[in-house]
């Protein structure tokens, strides 16, 4: 004869057969040595911001998806992303692979901003953090990588904030349209 016992919060089922064997079934999902393993408290999300354009000293607002036409690099709704959770920028990488003057020395500035009121228009944008890296001709190649610790402030964004990422070269360094391979990695803190 078998008996089934369910504890008071309906999470553990104990099955006993003739008093000789006990099997515990976890109805909460995976268990670790300390108890049930719940959902992760944070995850990393990678965004691709690839695009083609002339590398000028004009601020470039990045798309949050791959390959958007040149006309969308100005301040617009096409360049905003709503944070589903509290997030912080972990890494930002940019590589240009065509039409970059190899002898040019320049500085690349990356800016993380928040839209503070409605539409992304001048006056509604608040910079959260920025960082700059120098590129000395061929010594650094044509790639830049920024980690969160390199920014002037921690690039944290709150849940439901609209985010913008932009970059600006100090000088015009293109000899025409350049392809930019860009990614950002965000640590998202999962909350319900």
Backbone bond lengths (Angstrom), bond angles and torsions (degrees), N, CA, C in turn:
res aa  C-N    CA-C-N  psi(-1)  N-CA   C-N-CA  omega(-1)  CA-C   N-CA-C  phi
1 X - - - 1.429 - - 1.524 107.62 -
2 X 1.322 118.36 136.98 1.459 124.20 -179.03 1.509 109.84 -110.72
3 X 1.335 115.86 149.72 1.466 119.84 174.73 1.521 108.53 -129.96
4 X 1.320 115.80 150.40 1.461 121.57 -179.57 1.518 107.75 -121.01
5 X 1.327 116.49 127.11 1.460 121.26 177.15 1.531 108.54 -117.97
6 X 1.314 116.88 129.62 1.465 122.02 177.22 1.517 106.83 -114.48
7 X 1.358 116.24 129.54 1.459 117.85 -178.08 1.525 110.49 -71.31
8 X 1.327 117.46 175.16 1.459 122.34 -169.68 1.523 114.96 -64.29
9 X 1.344 119.22 -26.33 1.472 118.64 179.71 1.529 112.30 -104.62
10 X 1.325 117.35 17.31 1.464 123.65 173.61 1.526 114.13 58.05
11 X 1.326 117.81 34.17 1.454 118.43 -179.03 1.526 113.67 -106.97
12 X 1.317 119.01 -28.14 1.465 121.51 -177.84 1.529 108.79 -120.98
13 X 1.329 115.18 134.09 1.467 120.74 177.48 1.528 107.27 -112.71
14 X 1.320 117.55 126.90 1.462 121.82 177.53 1.521 108.16 -109.56
15 X 1.342 117.14 127.33 1.454 122.28 179.88 1.528 107.41 -114.03
16 X 1.320 117.21 126.13 1.458 121.44 179.92 1.518 108.73 -121.53
17 X 1.345 117.05 129.22 1.465 121.44 176.55 1.529 108.58 -113.81
18 X 1.261 116.74 115.92 1.470 126.66 178.09 1.517 113.53 47.02
19 X 1.325 116.51 31.09 1.453 121.62 175.88 1.507 114.94 71.39
20 X 1.343 121.61 6.62 1.455 121.36 -175.72 1.525 114.13 -107.00
21 X 1.319 119.27 -20.93 1.457 120.65 -176.02 1.523 109.59 -138.64
22 X 1.330 115.33 136.81 1.458 120.66 176.06 1.524 108.72 -123.35
23 X 1.322 116.78 128.57 1.460 122.96 177.28 1.519 107.78 -118.46
24 X 1.310 117.34 128.51 1.460 121.27 178.10 1.523 108.96 -104.59
25 X 1.303 117.20 126.65 1.461 123.13 178.80 1.523 107.94 -112.16
26 X 1.317 116.27 125.92 1.461 121.20 -179.86 1.518 108.82 -90.25
27 X 1.303 117.70 120.97 1.462 120.73 178.50 1.524 111.93 -98.48
28 X 1.338 119.02 7.66 1.462 122.68 178.82 1.525 112.76 -99.26
29 X 1.293 119.92 0.32 1.452 121.45 -177.10 1.515 110.53 104.11
30 X 1.342 117.65 -160.39 1.469 121.11 -175.88 1.526 112.36 -60.86
31 X 1.336 114.97 149.08 1.458 120.73 178.70 1.516 109.10 -123.30
32 X 1.312 114.65 142.53 1.443 121.21 173.14 1.511 109.05 -107.63
33 X 1.338 118.16 -175.03 1.468 120.25 -179.29 1.523 112.74 -63.81
34 X 1.330 117.69 -23.15 1.467 122.09 -178.25 1.516 112.66 -97.12
35 X 1.328 118.55 -1.13 1.460 121.00 -178.02 1.516 110.95 128.72
36 X 1.345 116.49 -163.04 1.458 120.18 -176.73 1.534 111.95 -60.69
37 X 1.325 115.18 142.93 1.458 121.29 175.27 1.516 107.15 -97.91
38 X 1.303 117.37 117.95 1.459 121.52 -179.84 1.513 111.03 -90.68
39 X 1.322 116.68 -168.97 1.457 119.87 178.21 1.524 109.92 -66.46
40 X 1.337 117.66 157.33 1.463 119.28 -179.51 1.523 110.68 -64.48
41 X 1.317 116.29 149.09 1.464 119.84 178.94 1.514 111.17 -82.19
42 X 1.338 117.39 -18.77 1.464 120.09 175.62 1.528 109.39 -152.90
43 X 1.314 114.54 153.03 1.460 121.72 177.00 1.527 107.95 -138.17
44 X 1.313 116.04 159.86 1.456 121.24 176.53 1.527 108.37 -105.13
45 X 1.318 116.13 131.90 1.460 122.14 177.60 1.522 108.49 -116.21
46 X 1.327 115.82 132.39 1.457 121.81 179.65 1.526 109.09 -105.34
47 X 1.324 117.45 131.70 1.454 122.31 176.81 1.516 109.16 -117.13
48 X 1.328 115.57 141.16 1.454 122.18 177.82 1.528 107.52 -103.40
49 X 1.325 116.65 127.55 1.462 122.43 -178.44 1.534 110.34 -120.44
50 X 1.337 118.55 30.59 1.460 122.19 -175.80 1.517 110.95 -60.05
51 X 1.319 115.94 145.31 1.454 120.91 179.72 1.526 110.45 -165.85
52 X 1.308 115.82 169.08 1.461 122.36 175.14 1.524 108.31 -124.50
53 X 1.328 116.02 135.45 1.460 120.68 177.21 1.510 109.24 -173.45
54 X 1.302 116.77 171.73 1.452 122.10 175.95 1.524 107.85 -82.59
55 X 1.321 116.88 129.24 1.474 121.30 -178.80 1.524 109.07 -80.69
56 X 1.312 114.76 101.28 1.459 120.58 -179.44 1.527 109.36 -118.59
57 X 1.312 115.26 -179.32 1.464 120.63 179.21 1.527 111.84 -84.54
58 X 1.321 117.03 15.58 1.461 122.15 177.96 1.527 109.39 -88.90
59 X 1.331 117.91 141.01 1.465 120.82 178.22 1.530 109.54 -64.67
60 X 1.324 116.59 131.45 1.459 123.84 -177.70 1.519 108.83 -112.09
61 X 1.343 116.82 119.16 1.465 121.59 176.56 1.520 108.16 -90.38
62 X 1.319 116.53 125.01 1.463 121.40 -171.57 1.521 112.87 -83.16
63 X 1.333 115.85 144.33 1.461 120.15 169.92 1.530 109.28 -73.94
64 X 1.317 117.69 158.40 1.466 122.22 177.93 1.519 111.33 -98.89
65 X 1.311 116.00 7.71 1.461 121.96 173.93 1.517 107.26 -134.82
66 X 1.305 115.89 169.39 1.455 122.30 -176.44 1.534 111.70 -73.61
67 X 1.328 116.90 139.94 1.458 126.14 167.93 1.523 114.59 53.15
68 X 1.299 115.40 83.97 1.464 122.27 171.65 1.519 106.22 -115.40
69 X 1.316 118.53 142.45 1.469 123.27 -175.46 1.512 114.47 -56.71
70 X 1.315 116.34 161.35 1.456 122.51 -176.16 1.525 113.86 -56.77
71 X 1.319 118.44 -31.18 1.457 120.53 -175.12 1.519 112.92 -67.88
72 X 1.329 118.81 -13.86 1.460 120.62 -175.55 1.530 113.50 -97.41
73 X 1.331 118.28 15.25 1.459 120.03 -179.81 1.517 112.86 -90.64
74 X 1.316 116.30 -1.61 1.450 120.61 175.03 1.523 107.86 -86.69
75 X 1.293 116.25 171.02 1.456 121.97 -178.20 1.531 110.13 -64.17
76 X 1.342 118.18 114.12 1.468 122.02 179.99 1.519 109.97 -159.92
77 X 1.344 115.84 170.60 1.466 121.76 177.04 1.527 111.88 -60.40
78 X 1.341 117.28 -26.39 1.463 120.65 -179.20 1.521 112.17 -63.75
79 X 1.305 117.44 -16.65 1.453 121.06 -174.91 1.530 113.44 -109.03
80 X 1.320 117.50 9.62 1.468 121.07 -179.64 1.522 110.07 -103.63
81 X 1.312 116.42 150.69 1.459 123.84 176.49 1.521 107.60 -134.87
82 X 1.333 117.88 137.07 1.460 122.19 178.13 1.523 108.25 -94.72
83 X 1.321 116.62 124.41 1.464 121.61 -178.40 1.527 110.29 -72.69
84 X 1.347 118.16 122.58 1.460 119.82 179.15 1.533 112.60 -75.88
85 X 1.327 116.23 -21.08 1.465 123.17 179.61 1.521 108.28 -142.81
86 X 1.318 117.15 171.85 1.459 119.92 169.64 1.520 107.40 -61.85
87 X 1.320 117.91 134.97 1.472 120.84 -176.60 1.515 110.48 -138.82
88 X 1.312 113.79 160.45 1.463 120.54 170.66 1.521 108.01 -140.18
89 X 1.330 115.02 139.90 1.452 120.39 178.92 1.520 108.72 -70.43
90 X 1.317 116.15 124.92 1.458 121.40 179.80 1.525 110.65 -93.98
91 X 1.346 116.77 -48.89 1.462 121.90 -175.80 1.526 109.68 -147.58
92 X 1.315 116.25 141.16 1.468 122.74 173.55 1.522 106.95 -128.91
93 X 1.335 117.20 127.58 1.464 121.40 -179.43 1.517 109.90 -129.03
94 X 1.330 115.76 139.20 1.461 122.38 177.79 1.519 108.80 -136.49
95 X 1.337 116.69 129.30 1.456 122.96 175.96 1.522 107.06 -130.63
96 X 1.335 116.87 128.92 1.464 121.86 174.62 1.519 107.55 -107.14
97 X 1.351 116.54 134.33 1.468 116.60 -173.70 1.522 115.75 -119.73
98 X 1.317 119.22 -0.08 1.462 119.20 177.83 1.521 111.06 -144.73
99 X 1.325 116.05 149.32 1.462 123.74 171.39 1.522 115.48 58.22
100 X 1.313 117.42 29.43 1.451 121.15 175.25 1.519 107.16 -100.54
101 X 1.317 116.26 132.03 1.462 120.54 179.92 1.524 109.00 -67.79
102 X 1.348 119.39 113.72 1.465 121.21 -174.24 1.521 113.80 -68.32
103 X 1.314 118.25 -16.14 1.465 119.24 -178.02 1.521 112.41 -96.21
104 X 1.335 117.05 -3.91 1.468 119.75 -175.19 1.524 111.24 -74.70
105 X 1.310 115.47 134.74 1.461 121.86 169.88 1.515 106.17 -100.71
106 X 1.309 117.35 131.49 1.458 119.58 -178.63 1.526 109.24 -153.33
107 X 1.310 115.15 176.18 1.457 122.63 174.95 1.524 107.47 -125.30
108 X 1.316 116.52 137.40 1.459 121.93 175.50 1.524 107.66 -108.49
109 X 1.320 115.47 126.87 1.463 121.32 177.20 1.523 108.29 -110.18
110 X 1.330 117.24 130.83 1.462 123.63 177.05 1.526 107.71 -112.24
111 X 1.334 116.19 133.81 1.463 121.42 -176.73 1.523 109.41 -127.20
112 X 1.336 117.41 128.53 1.458 123.21 172.51 1.523 105.97 -104.19
113 X 1.345 115.72 124.92 1.466 120.40 -176.33 1.516 110.55 -129.21
114 X 1.320 114.01 164.17 1.455 122.31 178.07 1.526 107.32 -123.43
115 X 1.333 116.05 139.53 1.462 120.58 173.92 1.514 106.34 -83.99
116 X 1.324 116.83 117.92 1.458 120.44 -171.46 1.522 113.99 -90.26
117 X 1.328 117.60 -22.75 1.460 118.61 -176.10 1.522 109.99 -152.94
118 X 1.314 116.46 101.33 1.462 120.51 173.36 1.511 114.54 71.45
119 X 1.321 115.81 -122.48 1.456 123.32 -173.12 1.526 111.66 -79.63
120 X 1.352 116.67 153.09 1.463 120.09 177.23 1.532 110.60 -78.93
121 X 1.307 115.81 82.59 1.462 121.94 176.40 1.514 108.14 -125.42
122 X 1.314 115.99 161.46 1.458 120.44 179.27 1.525 109.35 -54.02
123 X 1.309 116.52 133.89 1.463 121.84 -176.96 1.516 112.98 99.64
124 X 1.339 117.90 -21.75 1.466 121.91 178.48 1.524 112.60 -104.67
125 X 1.317 116.99 9.69 1.462 121.75 -175.87 1.523 109.40 -110.93
126 X 1.328 116.36 127.15 1.457 121.36 176.94 1.524 108.99 -118.31
127 X 1.340 118.70 114.87 1.463 119.97 175.39 1.531 110.16 -63.28
128 X 1.321 116.21 134.19 1.465 122.51 178.27 1.526 109.84 -96.62
129 X 1.342 115.56 -42.53 1.469 120.71 -177.23 1.526 108.87 -158.95
130 X 1.329 115.36 152.94 1.465 119.93 175.59 1.524 109.32 -146.84
131 X 1.332 114.23 160.28 1.456 120.65 178.53 1.515 108.28 -153.25
132 X 1.317 116.45 149.79 1.467 121.46 179.24 1.524 109.52 -129.54
133 X 1.334 114.82 143.53 1.458 121.67 174.50 1.520 108.26 -130.97
134 X 1.339 115.94 140.37 1.459 120.79 177.33 1.514 110.02 -91.39
135 X 1.309 115.21 147.70 1.454 123.21 177.77 1.508 106.61 -123.77
136 X 1.310 117.46 117.19 1.461 122.31 -176.81 1.524 107.60 -105.50
137 X 1.334 115.94 90.89 1.455 122.23 177.59 1.515 112.60 46.62
138 X 1.305 116.73 -132.14 1.462 121.91 -177.05 1.522 112.78 -80.49
139 X 1.343 118.00 -7.38 1.464 120.06 -177.76 1.520 112.94 -61.18
140 X 1.337 117.01 -36.24 1.460 120.82 179.34 1.513 111.89 -102.75
141 X 1.331 117.96 -1.78 1.458 118.87 -174.46 1.514 109.91 71.26
142 X 1.298 116.66 -150.39 1.458 120.56 -178.35 1.521 110.90 -122.83
143 X 1.303 117.21 39.72 1.459 120.22 178.88 1.519 110.31 -134.39
144 X 1.324 113.63 149.00 1.464 122.15 178.76 1.517 107.67 -131.97
145 X 1.323 117.46 137.48 1.461 121.92 172.92 1.521 108.41 -132.57
146 X 1.318 114.77 126.07 1.461 122.26 179.71 1.526 108.09 -113.36
147 X 1.320 117.57 131.46 1.467 120.69 171.56 1.530 107.40 -102.77
148 X 1.307 116.59 163.03 1.475 120.36 -175.53 1.521 112.41 -58.68
149 X 1.333 117.16 -31.69 1.468 120.10 -178.09 1.531 112.66 -70.57
150 X 1.339 117.79 -12.43 1.456 121.13 -178.81 1.540 112.82 -86.34
151 X 1.318 116.99 -8.07 1.460 120.59 -178.10 1.516 111.15 -82.79
152 X 1.340 116.13 156.50 1.464 121.10 -178.57 1.525 112.24 -71.02
153 X 1.325 117.11 -17.44 1.466 123.79 174.83 1.525 106.04 -148.01
154 X 1.318 117.35 159.50 1.457 119.76 179.12 1.527 108.55 -67.12
155 X 1.338 117.98 123.79 1.469 120.45 -177.97 1.526 112.25 -78.07
156 X 1.351 115.86 71.66 1.460 122.52 179.78 1.517 110.50 -97.49
157 X 1.324 115.83 141.01 1.456 123.20 178.26 1.522 107.36 -128.80
158 X 1.322 116.65 139.44 1.462 121.04 179.31 1.525 111.63 -88.47
159 X 1.317 114.83 154.67 1.467 122.12 176.90 1.527 109.63 -51.08
160 X 1.322 116.64 134.63 1.465 126.71 178.03 1.528 114.07 76.24
161 X 1.335 118.76 1.41 1.464 120.31 173.65 1.526 109.25 -72.83
162 X 1.329 116.63 147.64 1.461 121.95 171.70 1.523 107.20 -90.40
163 X 1.337 115.85 128.51 1.459 122.05 -173.68 1.527 109.81 -112.84
164 X 1.322 115.37 145.77 1.459 123.26 170.78 1.517 108.12 -127.70
165 X 1.340 116.39 144.40 1.462 120.72 168.43 1.517 106.40 -122.86
166 X 1.310 114.91 132.40 1.465 118.94 176.67 1.521 109.11 -134.49
167 X 1.330 114.34 162.04 1.459 119.48 173.63 1.513 108.28 -139.23
168 X 1.329 114.72 159.26 1.457 119.97 179.12 1.522 109.20 -149.66
169 X 1.338 115.58 126.94 1.456 120.44 172.88 1.522 108.83 -81.33
170 X 1.303 116.30 148.63 1.458 121.80 177.57 1.535 111.08 -68.09
171 X 1.329 115.92 -31.74 1.465 121.84 -176.17 1.521 109.86 -132.18
172 X 1.338 116.09 166.81 1.458 121.27 169.66 1.523 107.05 -78.39
173 X 1.335 117.30 116.37 1.466 119.33 -175.50 1.516 113.11 -119.09
174 X 1.340 117.93 6.10 1.468 120.51 -178.90 1.512 111.34 -94.32
175 X 1.314 114.39 150.08 1.456 122.38 169.24 1.524 108.53 -107.36
176 X 1.307 118.07 27.80 1.466 123.66 -176.36 1.514 108.83 141.70
177 X 1.316 115.88 -163.18 1.465 120.59 -179.58 1.526 110.03 -70.56
178 X 1.306 115.30 130.47 1.469 121.99 -179.90 1.522 109.24 -113.79
179 X 1.330 115.80 148.13 1.466 120.56 172.89 1.525 108.21 -93.99
180 X 1.320 115.87 128.31 1.458 121.88 178.83 1.522 109.00 -113.70
181 X 1.315 115.64 126.60 1.466 122.20 174.49 1.522 105.34 -104.52
182 X 1.319 115.72 114.84 1.464 120.89 -171.56 1.519 109.08 -131.87
183 X 1.326 116.22 136.97 1.462 120.06 173.77 1.519 109.57 -139.33
184 X 1.319 114.33 151.54 1.458 120.39 172.32 1.519 107.55 -130.96
185 X 1.323 115.58 140.15 1.458 121.60 178.72 1.519 107.41 -116.55
186 X 1.330 115.20 123.98 1.457 122.39 -176.49 1.519 110.48 -115.46
187 X 1.329 116.56 132.11 1.464 120.81 172.32 1.517 106.42 -88.19
188 X 1.335 115.51 120.88 1.465 121.34 -179.45 1.516 109.61 -107.81
189 X 1.316 116.62 127.99 1.463 122.09 178.16 1.532 107.87 -90.51
190 X 1.323 116.56 115.21 1.460 122.05 -173.45 1.521 109.69 -79.29
191 X 1.327 114.51 123.33 1.462 121.55 175.72 1.517 108.50 -134.06
192 X 1.307 116.46 159.23 1.466 119.22 179.08 1.505 110.86 -102.53
